[in-house]
Amino acid sequence: MRRLLIGVLVLMATRADAQVDRAQTRAPLALRDLLAEASQRNVLPPSLISFTAHVETEISVLLRREEGNEAVAAVEQVASTLKWNRTGFYDQHIVGYRAQQTGANVSMLSVFQTGWLNPVLYGNRLRVRASSPAGGQPGRARPSTRASAADTMPAIHPLAIDRDRYYRFSGGDTIVTMRAGDRVIPIVQVRVQPRTDLTAAAVLFDGTMDLDASRGTLVRLRGYFVRVNTSRRGVMASISDAVAFVEYENGERNGAYWLPAKQRIELQATSPAFGDGRVVVRIVSRFSQMQVNDTVLDARTLAVADSLRALSRRRLSFAGTDSLGRYAAWRTDAGALSLGMHADDFNDIGPDRWRPTGAPRLDLTVPRASDVFHFNRVEGVFTGTGLKWSLRDKAPGVVVRANAGWAWNEGTARGRVSVERTRGTTVLELRSGRSLDNTNDFRVPLDSGNTMAALFGSQDPYDYVDRRSATVAAVRTFGARRLLTRVEFGVADDRYRGATYARSPFGGNAYRDNRRVDAGSYRRSAALVEWHPDVSAEFTRPGLGARLAYERGDGTLTWQRAEARATARQPFGPFLALARGDVGAVFGARIPPQQLFELGKFQNLPGYDDKEFAGSRAAVLRASLQYTSPFFRQPVRAGRFFLPAPAPGLSVGVQSGWADAPSDAARTSIERLGAPIDSTRLALWAPVSRPTDGVRASLTAGLRLFSGGMFVGATRKVDQPAPWTALVTFGQPW
């Protein structure tokens, strides 16, 4: 009986092992079968002759900051008509153009001087842009020269008949199920990677492929194209990471064809010398009003049509200047097409340095470019470097950073060490170091000092505190970065440092001295809540945003401080409305001067002196209405570059501020902002700042150029008689 029982158990185990083996074998077989079916369906359908479509494209230039937030510096909106037929004919005609910019930037059409759309994903080869497309002349099609004839290269399609020579495939799991009428469509995702044993040069795809498992049709490609076995690698590529990601989405047309619905191209570049931020160019195109088989081709033309070699030049032409300016059939507001997108969307398939998984790696890099070099009147020239140790698979989500530098004129070392642990949308951080912190209030995003203005223009309207600190923080984001929360606890010590430079090394007006601070140590706690952290009135992404912040210190220095902010940016037709409101208050029996609110010329009240006002309570409200005329909207051709369109318009704005000192603690704190006094100078002493004594306001009016990137006009005080004074600004919306 015992032997019989053992025999039965062995037989059951053997059958179980066989079932497991068959299951393990069945998965790759099922994937191969699905790929074979999809490859058969990916042949260009004989009945698909041509199509015409309306395409609206948004080209955004933005900076992904080291903490993950994005600041959009420019948005160009392009309306075009696309004509394609199966012989490889491609004609993209731009019929509308408009832009919003924070500066006089070169138009991105300088990079995309030929068509950037991929008309079909059918066939054994894909059209991929060459690295240096030839230019042309706006207003007419570019000449068909030998240099411009090859603006596309053949890339091996992941569903090509010879795909197994070039790729290895994995995955094949159903990621989502969609419904289209009575149909249930299971979407399967396949990971596509180039083979590592290739010897010939080729252009290959690396990324993911989504397939309709019920029909074997291609729904989406997401990844990037890479050259293999080629020595073409530029100098910048050897010291930086630069990748052109693509996300091509198909839609079903006429119940028979899968043609473009939405396409995204994202150029991302970073360098260890410029920190963890990335420069991003995002191109999002949406197809509509598609007319299929709108062209008749003769039998001889159809007979030679071949998707394997139909890689003719992508013809790009422009309507006349007047037509571009009069175009009004926009389907979306500027900036709306890319809402919800983020540079981190491609981190899982990006360069190894960006990926959260893999073997541990050590990189020579810093969090911010200013950690490598900056200049201010206190430190003088500061240079530094840093290391980043990503433990990845060894300790998932853990990153150790260390950076240090030397302020050459001040003769002081500063730096910090941090340990971060990321789990999903939550980040825990432990940080310690010494820094020269900026004490300005109600700042715009990215405003942490201005090296170029301080170094070459003798303009440094900031004040600084020498701070040593150790902090533990927790950060969490919700709903695709719609909401961000941050909580901090730690200790800190503030010290005063005077200016080491009287004026810029290159001459100019004298700097004012660094304002005084109260020295002392304290326990620090803080909380922050941001709604839409990527939205700000100062940059071009439209929408609403809000921010609540609370901070307190307990120790030698004791205070409590609260701030609230609301921002709005909304384009409508040729108009753009902007608004931002800030309010804050600081409390304490002895308020440190570095915690006061200061307002003035460079602090949201352009009609007044630099930091003319200060108080323990403050509020600022700014609003602007801008109009862009329909004239001169087309970018100006200059050699191989497109200069920004002059796009003149009108702008009117109002800036109002209020600062109050209701307590003795607030008033004596304002007095301590100035230099220490002695009895011999007591009669000449006066506070360096004062409360506003009511609401102060200034008005700006003038001309906007370069789609809002430059203001030329005048400003004046409106709460008292005052003359108009000239004002020229770049990138300021007010």
URNORNOR-V628005 format. One record per pair of residues at least 4 apart in sequence whose ideal C-beta (glycine too) atoms are under 6 Angstrom apart, sorted by sequence separation. I is the first residue (numbers start at 1). GAP is how many residues later the second one is. D is the distance in Angstrom with one decimal. If there is no record, write none. Layout:
i = {I:I}
gap = {GAP:GAP}
d = {D:D}
//
This chain:
i = {22:26:38:65:85:101:106:112:156:163:233:236:253:297:306:319:332:346:350:370:391:443:450:451:452:453:477:479:504:553:554:591:599:608:677:692:704:706:158:179:180:212:297:319:332:366:407:422:478:503:553:571:586:598:600:601:638:661:705:717:64:84:136:142:252:253:366:375:453:454:535:553:599:661:716:178:212:347:391:406:420:421:477:503:570:601:635:636:704:62:63:83:250:270:374:502:503:535:552:600:601:602:677:716:118:158:177:210:390:420:476:569:586:600:601:661:702:703:62:82:156:194:210:251:268:269:373:438:535:551:600:635:702:714:715:176:389:404:419:438:475:532:568:600:634:702:60:61:80:81:174:175:194:209:249:268:403:499:550:600:633:701:714:715:61:80:134:192:193:249:371:388:418:449:474:532:567:584:598:714:80:134:174:175:208:267:499:549:599:632:633:674:713:60:207:248:387:402:417:473:499:531:566:673:700:78:79:172:207:266:498:548:598:604:671:673:712:59:79:191:192:206:247:386:401:416:471:472:530:565:670:698:699:133:171:172:205:206:265:415:547:596:597:711:58:78:114:171:189:190:224:246:384:400:471:529:564:628:629:670:698:699:113:171:205:206:224:264:366:384:414:470:546:629:710:57:77:130:169:170:189:224:245:384:399:414:469:470:496:528:563:597:628:697:113:203:204:263:383:440:545:627:697:56:76:92:113:130:187:188:244:365:382:398:469:494:527:562:627:696:203:204:262:397:438:439:495:544:55:75:90:127:128:167:168:188:222:243:363:382:397:467:468:494:526:561:591:626:202:261:397:439:54:55:74:128:168:185:186:221:242:260:362:381:467:525:542:559:560:625:201:379:380:436:437:493:542:53:73:125:126:166:185:201:220:241:361:380:465:466:524:559:624:198:380:436:437:537:558:586:661:52:74:126:219:240:360:379:466:522:523:536:623:660:76:125:360:371:435:491:492:522:523:537:559:585:659:51:124:522:622:659:158:194:358:360:434:490:521:561:584:658:50:82:84:357:521:522:557:621:124:357:489:520:559:583:49:114:124:253:366:520:620:658:166:254:432:488:582:253:518:619:656:657:431:487:581:217:537:618:656:430:486:580:537:617:655:429:485:579:615:458:614:615:616:654:156:428:458:484:578:613:615:158:653:155:156:427:483:577:59:484:652:153:426:456:458:464:576:605:616:158:425:458:460:463:604:425:463:465:575:605:284:574:604:651:284:574:649:282:614:379:648:599:599:647:597:644:280:278:155:376:596:518:591:128:268:590:591:614:375:517:589:593:613:615:374:516:517:44:376:591:611:626:44:375:593:613:655:42:375:593:653:626:377:376:378:410:275:276:409:445:607:272:275:606:272:275:605:275:444:274:121:128:273:245:607:606:607:624:241:607:624:241:622:42:378:39:380:38:378:380:377:377:223:465:118:377:378:442:31:461:207:461:439:578:441:516:154:516:515:152:151:151:149:148:38:141:41:41:42:141:38:442:37:139:138:125:123:124:127:122:538:115:114:115:114:335:335:335:48:66:333:66:85:66:65:64:63:64:87:64:62:87:86:61:60:88:87:59:88:90:91:92:93:94:95:58:97:57:55:56:96:55:95:53:54:100:54:53:334:333:51:52:51:52:49:50:50:49:77:75:75:44:56:60:58:64:58:66:66:326:325:325:325:324:324:321:71:71:100:69:70:69:75:72:71:72:72:138:135:109:107:110:110:109:106:107:97:107:105:104:104:101:104:101:103:104:100:101:102:99:100:101:103:103:102}
gap = {4:4:4:4:4:4:4:4:4:4:4:4:4:4:4:4:4:4:4:4:4:4:4:4:4:4:4:4:4:4:4:4:4:4:4:4:4:4:5:5:5:5:5:5:5:5:5:5:5:5:5:5:5:5:5:5:5:5:5:5:6:6:6:6:6:6:6:6:6:6:6:6:6:6:6:7:7:7:7:7:7:7:7:7:7:7:7:7:7:8:8:8:8:8:8:8:8:8:8:8:8:8:8:8:9:9:9:9:9:9:9:9:9:9:9:9:9:9:10:10:10:10:10:10:10:10:10:10:10:10:10:10:10:10:10:11:11:11:11:11:11:11:11:11:11:11:12:12:12:12:12:12:12:12:12:12:12:12:12:12:12:12:12:12:13:13:13:13:13:13:13:13:13:13:13:13:13:13:13:13:14:14:14:14:14:14:14:14:14:14:14:14:14:15:15:15:15:15:15:15:15:15:15:15:15:16:16:16:16:16:16:16:16:16:16:16:16:17:17:17:17:17:17:17:17:17:17:17:17:17:17:17:17:18:18:18:18:18:18:18:18:18:18:18:19:19:19:19:19:19:19:19:19:19:19:19:19:19:19:19:19:19:20:20:20:20:20:20:20:20:20:20:20:20:20:21:21:21:21:21:21:21:21:21:21:21:21:21:21:21:21:21:21:21:22:22:22:22:22:22:22:22:22:23:23:23:23:23:23:23:23:23:23:23:23:23:23:23:23:23:24:24:24:24:24:24:24:24:25:25:25:25:25:25:25:25:25:25:25:25:25:25:25:25:25:25:25:25:26:26:26:26:27:27:27:27:27:27:27:27:27:27:27:27:27:27:27:27:27:27:28:28:28:28:28:28:28:29:29:29:29:29:29:29:29:29:29:29:29:29:29:29:29:30:30:30:30:30:30:30:30:31:31:31:31:31:31:31:31:31:31:31:31:31:32:32:32:32:32:32:32:32:32:32:32:32:32:33:33:33:33:33:34:34:34:34:34:34:34:34:34:34:35:35:35:35:35:35:35:35:36:36:36:36:36:36:37:37:37:37:37:37:37:37:38:38:38:38:38:39:39:39:39:39:40:40:40:41:41:41:41:42:42:42:43:43:43:44:44:44:44:45:45:45:45:45:46:46:46:46:46:46:46:47:47:48:48:48:48:48:49:49:49:50:50:50:50:50:50:50:50:51:51:51:51:51:51:52:52:52:52:52:53:53:53:53:54:54:55:56:56:57:57:58:60:60:62:62:63:65:70:73:73:74:74:75:75:75:75:75:76:76:76:76:76:76:77:77:77:78:78:78:78:78:79:79:79:79:79:80:80:80:81:82:83:84:86:90:91:91:91:91:91:92:92:92:93:93:93:94:94:95:97:97:99:101:108:109:109:109:110:110:110:112:112:117:119:120:120:121:121:121:122:124:126:129:130:134:136:140:141:141:142:149:155:155:156:156:157:157:158:159:162:163:164:165:173:174:175:176:176:176:178:178:179:179:180:183:184:184:184:185:195:199:200:201:202:205:206:207:209:209:209:210:210:211:212:213:214:214:214:216:218:218:219:220:222:222:223:224:224:224:224:224:224:224:224:226:227:228:230:230:231:232:232:234:234:234:235:237:237:238:239:239:241:242:244:244:245:248:257:259:260:263:275:278:279:279:280:301:302:304:305:306:308:309:310:313:374:375:440:464:464:465:465:467:468:468:469:499:505:526:528:531:532:533:535:535:536:537:539:540:602:605:605:606:606:606:607:607:607:608:608:608:627:628:629}
d = {5.9:5.9:6.0:4.9:4.7:5.5:5.4:4.7:5.6:5.3:4.8:5.5:4.8:4.6:6.0:4.0:4.3:5.2:4.0:4.4:3.9:4.2:5.8:5.8:5.9:4.6:5.1:6.0:4.7:5.1:5.7:6.0:4.9:4.7:5.2:4.8:5.1:5.2:6.0:6.0:6.0:4.6:5.3:5.6:5.6:3.8:4.7:5.0:4.2:5.6:5.9:4.9:5.7:6.0:5.7:5.8:5.2:3.7:4.5:4.0:5.3:5.7:2.5:5.8:5.9:4.9:5.8:5.6:4.3:4.0:5.6:5.3:5.3:4.8:5.1:4.5:5.6:5.2:4.4:5.6:5.9:4.8:5.1:4.8:5.1:5.6:3.8:4.3:5.9:5.2:5.0:4.4:4.2:4.4:5.1:5.5:6.0:4.3:4.4:5.2:5.8:5.6:4.9:4.6:5.7:5.9:5.2:4.5:5.1:4.8:5.2:5.4:4.9:5.6:4.8:5.9:5.8:5.1:4.4:5.2:4.8:4.2:4.0:3.3:5.1:5.1:5.5:5.8:3.7:4.8:4.8:4.9:5.5:4.2:6.0:4.9:4.3:3.2:4.8:5.9:4.8:5.8:4.7:4.4:5.7:1.5:5.4:5.2:5.2:5.0:4.8:5.8:5.9:5.7:5.1:5.1:5.3:5.8:5.1:4.3:5.1:5.5:5.6:4.6:4.4:5.9:4.6:5.8:5.8:4.5:5.2:5.2:4.0:5.9:5.1:4.2:4.7:5.6:4.5:5.7:4.7:3.4:5.5:4.7:5.0:4.2:5.2:4.6:4.5:4.2:5.3:4.3:5.7:5.2:5.2:5.2:5.2:4.8:5.7:4.4:5.0:4.4:5.1:5.2:4.6:5.8:5.4:5.7:1.4:5.1:5.7:5.4:4.7:4.7:5.4:6.0:5.4:4.3:3.4:5.7:5.4:5.2:4.1:2.8:4.8:2.6:5.4:5.6:4.9:5.0:5.3:5.5:6.0:4.2:5.6:5.6:5.8:5.9:4.3:5.6:4.1:5.1:5.8:4.7:5.5:5.7:4.5:5.0:5.5:4.7:5.3:5.5:6.0:5.3:3.4:4.7:5.2:5.5:5.5:5.8:5.5:5.0:5.7:4.4:5.7:5.5:6.0:5.1:3.9:5.9:4.8:5.2:5.0:5.3:5.5:4.4:5.2:5.2:5.5:4.6:5.4:5.0:4.4:2.2:4.7:5.8:6.0:5.5:4.9:4.9:4.1:3.5:4.0:4.8:4.6:5.7:5.8:4.7:5.7:5.4:4.5:4.9:5.2:5.4:4.5:4.0:5.9:5.6:5.3:5.0:5.1:5.1:5.5:5.1:4.0:5.7:4.9:5.7:4.8:5.4:5.7:5.8:5.3:5.2:5.3:4.8:5.3:5.3:5.1:5.0:5.9:4.5:5.0:5.5:5.5:4.4:4.7:5.6:4.6:4.8:3.9:5.9:4.6:6.0:4.3:4.3:5.8:4.5:5.5:5.8:5.6:5.7:6.0:5.3:4.3:4.4:5.6:5.5:4.5:4.6:4.1:4.9:5.1:4.7:5.5:5.6:5.1:5.8:4.7:5.8:4.6:3.6:5.8:4.9:5.3:4.2:5.8:5.0:5.0:4.1:4.5:6.0:5.8:4.8:5.0:5.3:5.5:2.5:5.2:4.3:5.5:3.8:3.6:5.6:5.9:5.9:4.9:4.5:5.5:5.0:4.8:5.2:5.1:5.2:5.7:3.9:5.0:4.8:4.7:3.8:4.8:5.6:5.7:5.3:5.8:5.9:5.6:5.1:5.7:5.6:5.0:5.9:5.5:5.1:5.6:4.6:5.4:5.8:5.4:3.5:4.8:4.8:4.6:5.8:5.0:4.9:4.8:5.2:5.4:5.7:5.5:5.4:3.7:5.9:4.1:5.7:5.2:4.5:5.1:5.0:4.0:6.0:5.2:3.3:5.3:4.4:6.0:4.6:5.9:6.0:4.8:4.2:4.7:4.9:5.7:5.3:4.1:4.4:4.7:5.5:6.0:4.9:5.6:5.3:5.0:5.2:4.7:5.2:4.7:4.4:4.0:5.2:4.2:5.1:4.4:4.6:5.1:4.6:5.3:4.5:3.4:5.1:5.9:4.7:5.7:5.6:5.9:5.5:3.7:4.4:4.5:4.5:4.6:5.5:4.6:4.1:5.5:4.4:5.7:5.7:4.6:4.7:4.8:5.4:4.7:5.5:3.0:5.7:4.5:5.7:3.6:5.4:5.7:5.1:5.5:5.7:5.8:4.7:4.4:4.9:5.5:4.9:4.5:5.8:5.9:4.6:4.9:5.1:4.4:5.6:5.1:5.9:5.8:4.5:5.5:4.4:5.8:4.5:5.0:5.8:5.3:5.9:5.8:4.2:5.0:5.8:6.0:5.8:5.9:3.6:4.8:5.7:5.8:5.1:5.8:4.9:4.8:5.9:4.2:4.3:5.4:4.2:5.7:5.7:5.6:5.5:4.8:4.8:5.6:5.8:4.4:4.8:4.4:5.9:4.8:5.7:5.1:5.2:5.1:5.2:4.7:5.1:3.2:5.5:5.5:5.6:3.9:4.4:5.8:4.8:4.5:4.5:5.6:5.0:5.8:4.6:5.1:5.0:5.9:5.5:4.3:4.4:5.2:5.8:5.1:4.2:5.2:4.6:5.3:5.3:5.6:6.0:4.3:4.6:5.5:5.0:5.9:4.5:5.6:4.3:4.0:3.9:5.2:5.2:4.8:5.0:4.8:5.7:5.8:5.7:4.9:5.1:5.4:5.7:5.3:5.9:5.3:5.4:4.8:5.4:6.0:4.3:4.3:5.5:3.6:5.2:4.5:5.5:3.0:5.1:5.9:6.0:5.9:3.3:4.6:4.8:5.1:5.9:5.3:4.5:5.4:5.7:6.0:4.0:5.4:5.3:5.3:5.9:5.8:4.4:6.0:5.7:5.0:4.8:4.5:5.6:4.5:2.8:6.0:5.1:4.5:4.9:4.9:5.1:5.1:4.9:4.8:5.0:4.9:4.4:5.4:5.4:3.1:5.5:5.9:4.8:5.1:5.3:4.2:4.3:5.2:4.9:5.7:4.8:4.8:5.1:4.8:5.9:3.8:5.8:5.0:5.0:5.0:4.6:5.5:5.6:4.0:4.2:5.7:4.6:5.7:5.8:3.7:5.9:4.6:5.3:5.0:4.9:5.4:5.8:4.6:5.2:4.8:5.5:4.7:5.0:4.9:4.7:4.4:5.4:4.7:5.6:4.0:4.4:4.6:4.5:5.8:3.9:5.6:5.6:6.0:5.5:4.4:5.9:4.9:4.7:4.6:5.5:5.5:5.9:6.0:3.9:5.6:3.8:5.3:4.7:4.1}
//
